[in-house]
Amino acid sequence: MRAKFFKDADVWGKQDPFIQFRFNGKLIKTSVQAGAGKEATWNEEFTLDNVQREIAAGGKLRLEALDDDTMSDDWLGATQPLAYSELVMSSDKVVRKLEFLDKAGKEIGSVNISTQYIGAADGSETIGFSG
């Protein structure tokens, strides 16, 4: 994943961004990119198993960007929810650019992600999610 923010949330120094999202009731987080400021890259992969359960429940992927701080993390913004059913339309690797919006709905940056749907012979489905 690669994120770009229009401004740095920290007055002193540079922001330390990370991204989080929920899947099957679990909170999943990237690593913190200490001192990355307005541009951060995560070379991390996430495997989302049993995606059909999320699709049946109407689940959607919503990425949240936060700034890691000692006392409490600052919420930077979130993407519009993307239905998991949209992520399983092709077994090809698909690159998407998603905009981060603040609480007022104003764009504050974006993130590029790539996803790949993998159907297994045993009937299980997985989404590979990376940057």
C-alpha positions in Angstrom: 0.0 0.0 0.0 1.1 3.5 -0.7 -0.6 6.5 0.9 -0.3 10.2 0.3 -1.7 12.8 2.6 -2.2 16.5 1.7 -0.9 17.7 5.1 1.0 16.4 8.1 -1.0 15.9 11.2 1.9 16.6 13.6 2.9 20.1 14.4 6.3 19.0 15.7 8.1 16.4 13.5 6.4 14.2 11.0 3.3 12.0 11.4 3.7 8.3 11.9 0.9 6.8 9.8 -0.6 3.4 9.9 -3.8 1.9 8.3 -6.4 -0.3 10.0 -9.5 -2.1 8.9 -12.0 -4.7 10.2 -12.5 -8.1 8.7 -14.7 -10.9 10.1 -14.9 -9.0 13.4 -11.1 -8.6 13.8 -9.2 -5.3 13.7 -6.2 -5.6 11.3 -3.4 -3.0 11.3 -0.4 -2.3 9.2 2.9 -1.4 10.8 3.5 2.2 11.8 5.7 4.1 9.4 7.6 6.2 11.9 8.5 9.7 10.6 7.0 9.0 7.1 5.1 12.3 7.1 2.8 12.9 4.1 3.9 9.8 2.1 4.1 6.3 3.5 4.6 2.9 1.9 3.8 -0.5 3.4 5.2 -3.6 1.8 2.8 -5.9 3.7 0.4 -8.5 2.6 -2.9 -9.5 4.2 -4.8 -12.7 3.4 -8.6 -12.4 4.0 -10.0 -15.9 4.3 -13.7 -17.0 4.2 -14.6 -13.8 2.2 -18.0 -15.4 1.3 -19.1 -14.9 4.9 -18.4 -11.1 4.6 -20.1 -11.0 1.2 -23.2 -12.7 2.6 -23.3 -10.3 5.5 -23.0 -7.3 3.1 -19.5 -6.6 4.5 -17.4 -3.7 3.1 -13.8 -2.8 3.3 -13.2 0.6 4.9 -9.5 1.6 5.4 -8.8 4.1 8.2 -5.6 6.1 8.4 -4.2 7.1 11.8 -1.2 8.9 13.1 0.6 6.9 15.9 1.1 9.1 18.9 2.3 8.3 22.5 -0.9 9.4 24.3 -3.5 8.5 21.7 -3.6 8.0 18.0 -5.0 10.7 15.8 -7.6 9.7 13.3 -6.7 11.1 9.9 -9.4 9.8 7.6 -11.1 6.8 6.1 -12.0 5.5 2.6 -15.5 5.1 1.4 -16.7 1.5 2.1 -15.9 -0.9 -0.8 -18.1 -4.0 -1.0 -16.2 -7.2 -0.7 -18.3 -8.5 -3.5 -16.5 -6.0 -5.8 -13.1 -7.5 -4.8 -14.0 -11.0 -6.0 -15.1 -10.1 -9.6 -11.7 -11.1 -11.1 -8.9 -13.4 -10.2 -6.5 -10.9 -11.8 -4.5 -8.6 -9.5 -6.4 -5.3 -9.4 -4.8 -2.0 -8.4 -7.2 0.6 -6.8 -6.8 4.1 -5.7 -9.0 5.0 -2.8 -9.5 8.5 -1.4 -9.2 9.2 2.3 -11.9 11.5 3.6 -12.0 13.4 6.8 -15.1 13.5 9.1 -16.6 16.4 7.0 -16.2 14.3 3.8 -13.3 16.4 2.5 -10.5 14.5 0.7 -7.3 14.5 2.7 -5.3 12.1 0.7 -5.4 8.7 -1.0 -4.1 5.1 -0.8 -3.2 2.7 -3.6 -3.9 -1.0 -2.9 -3.8 -4.1 -4.9 -6.2 -7.0 -4.4 -6.4 -10.5 -5.9 -9.2 -13.0 -5.5 -8.1 -16.6 -5.1 -10.7 -19.4 -5.2 -9.5 -22.8 -4.0 -10.5 -26.3 -5.1 -11.9 -27.0 -1.7 -14.5 -24.2 -2.1 -12.7 -21.7 0.2 -12.1 -18.2 -1.1 -9.4 -15.8 -0.2 -8.6 -12.2 -1.0 -4.9 -11.3 -1.1 -4.5 -7.6 -0.2 -1.2 -5.7 -0.5 0.4 -2.6 -1.7 
